[in-house]
């Protein structure tokens, strides 16, 4: 293991090192090191760790989206089908204004 007391900062050769970065094993001064998630890291290793990982692509993404679209269309079609059935069950004399003269709901 390196003796930190005799080390100099990787970025600033005249400054004394105070910590070793566990990722790259280089020594850095107080200004070049930072704490992140209870770990002491240098700026370049911190930048590497914060870049988002590339998104995984699913193998059957197209098939899944097609199935979801068909399912959504089916749900919408069923909704409007039953809405139409409800509207068709209203008697025609409702539109004439004579529905209030007879008890159509008791028939």
Secondary structure, 3 states (H helix, E strand, C coil): CCCHHHCECCCCCCCECCEECCCCCCEECCCCEEEECCEEEEHHHHHHHHCCCCCCCCCCHHHHHHHHHHHHHHHHHHHHHHHHHHHHCCCCHHHHCCCCCCCHHHC
